[in-house]
Amino acid sequence: MSGPGGATPEVGEELLPLALSRPQEALARAGDLLAASSDPGLLSFARQAIGIVLRDRGDLADAVAELRTALRLARAARRPDRAADVRATLGAALVMDGLTSRGLAELDAAADSSEGVLLSRVLTRKAYVLSMLGRHAEALDDIRRALPGIRRSGDLVWEARTLNNRADLHLALGAVSRAEHDVVAAQALFRQAGQELEEVLTVHNRGLVAFRKGDMPAALALLDEAARRYEALGVDEPELAIDRCVAYLAAGLTAEAVEVVGTALAEHPGQPTQRAKLELMAAQAALADGDAVRALEHARSAGRSFRRQQRPWWELQAGLASVRARSALGSCSVDIAVSVANRLAEEGSDQAPLALTVAGRLAAEQELASSRGLFARAARGRRRGPALNRATGWLARALGCAAEGDERGALLACAHGLEALDEHQASLGSTELRALATSHGRELAEIALRMASRRDGRTLLRWSERWRATALTLPPVRAPEDTPLAGDLASLRETVRRIELNRQSGLSTVGLERHRARLERTIRTQRLHTSGDRRAAQKLDLGRLLDTLGHTTLVELVAVDGTLLAVVASRGRVRRYVVGPVAEASQAVELARFTLRRAARGRPGDLASVGARLESALLGPVARQLPDGPVVVSPPGPLQAAPWGLLPALARRPVSQSPSAAMWLRTAARISSDGGGEVLIGGPGLPAGGRELVELARRRPGAVVLGEGSATVDRALAAMDGASLVHVVAHGQFRRDNPMFSSLLLDDGPLTVHDLERLESAPRRLVLSACDSGVMAPVGADELIGLSSALLSLGTAGVVSSVAEVNDEATCTFMGELHGELLRSGTVADAVLAARTAAGRDPVSVATAASFVAFGT
């Protein structure tokens, strides 16, 4: 039967699944139907389809108006089944608009007037709405009632919707395996039915499943895939911003979390239910960013919205964010924190352990006995679930033991918590993510170090090493061959080259700079999606370390509660010293680098007094206790750019730096390895006309020389792979904003840390003469990312690089002396000492020599 205008009922029915598959096409076809037909039944389909598209865009007022029109048309057509179906859609839209009571009333009325398959569909939509309200158990009951009827109907789309909704509920209730089973089945059904948009919803949900399983690379990859596919369909999904924010925060990507939720809030002024969740996520992102004032504003706003919308489960989540913010501001009462924690625990929320821990801290600060019970309850999940959840439980256990004065129990809990984080870190293939992951263990490490600092030097050294440079100890995982990483890096180099050409020609670089930023985001994203190989970092073998040190002295600097301690390992003994305030040491390092930078520009300062101040701040009493012989220094992240050669106690001895004792031990094992040739690389625009490269080529006649015109990144990497010695003379750039893009400029553009991670076998020794090539950015708890740290992580035994700006002419002379010692088979520390000694008394030469540091062995 045809309606007026020749449209058939099937045309109307096809519009509803189309609205959830290809919304733009659905709008166009609904418009055509409105123009062609006067049949109220058909027109109700068109208005309902338009309402669905507008609802999902966030245009709630217009959506509700369209759906009310659809309901009037269904009644005019004397189609009670049509009216019930439209009422269910209207009910969902009203709830999304914050009109919860009216929306639920419409859904109940729709259910009361339905039977058979239609009832099952109404119950599925009602379950979705109840899930949105946080009433998960009720929603699951409705899904269980709906699914048999849906399956009997043979409608693949509705079966997929029901399974996808059930997956959401299983996730909310902690049944991750069941959720995964449902979402995979739903995706297959949506794909079979050609429901493009709804299939993307399952990709989105698979990202949430991966996140809850603790597979961070897969979670980020799936959420990014969902974002691309939503965009291709012209759909802007605020829920994705919420879920990406959660994943970013867990991954330690705080800036990304703040950005994604901030953008979503700015672009989605409507749909109150989603906006309230965005406000909650903005509060959590602000907390991670250290802005408790802003976090409290967002948490209170979210809480008020959830209360108006009758969403008590979500109101509790906002209450927790408010408690955390007020706790950070010192204005939260224990009673309020305990009340929120108890209610979250009653609801079975996965946020309950965090809430109990926050309440326990507040109680412990007031020395209340209740803190022990709160910590004990928070610690119940320490032996199950994903690694990050277990680590949170072990932290609560450590805090509880500390509150009771049980140091042994606290240290044992810290050890278990860090082991769980080892597991998480090993699942990550990205060096950046591994480094960021250490932030989850910061407090566990701080508790352990605080207790270990009161014990002997060996205990302090073991605990200092337990969570230091763990990301670097794990060799980077190479990107899979089927990824476009190499091509994207080549595109980045070409873009940087064109930017420089435009600058030289006085042309605009704005478009190229935007393209560069896009490429860097793409490259970084690919690495974030790389899974780890599950190998845990090797722990420090103290006995082996002491045997390997021999006559070398290790000085490991440890920051504990703002105080700098030194652990000195030498001649089989380990001693502990108190040096002084960490803040004073940081200031002394910055003053030294500032003075060296001025000297490189021909304005030398009083290097002797700067060195004396640096020695007092970094070594304190240790300077007078050092035995003769080489020294290895392992500083914490904030002190990694210290010019050790300026310290009077170290000026006349070989000194090297290492991110950790374990890393030094690994480099020491490779220093005696054989094989590999020598490679000299010179980038474009070299200072002093490339004299440094010419002089080095004369000293090393058998070396492979890649000078200007032949020093491309691919040729350089091929030559570097497995070499015994590589020297790179090129302009360098340290990227504090993104240290993985710190680079050396070669003929076809920058050679970045990402490029270095493509090496099969790192060169045994490498010398970098660029300014600031040894500077690294502190990331996570106490990790360092930069050119030098990347090479050490890859397996390079020794690196020479600078921690300040250097003078070009003085560097050329310094490098000649350095290679003279390296030719005599000295270590990199021996070579730096020889070159520093040869600098004589010329202030610029002395400053340049002091700016170069030996890393490794």
Beta strands, then each sheet from edge to edge (+ up, - down):
strand 1: 553-560
strand 2: 563-570
strand 3: 573-581
strand 4: 631-634
strand 5: 655-657
strand 6: 678-682
strand 7: 704-706
strand 8: 725-729
strand 9: 732-733
strand 10: 743-746
strand 11: 749-752
strand 12: 765-768
strand 13: 777-779
strand 14: 783-785
strand 15: 798-802
strand 16: 852-856
sheet 1: 3+ 2- 1+ 4+ 5+ 16+ 15- 12- 8- 6- 7-
sheet 2: 9+ 10- 11+
sheet 3: 13+ 14-
end
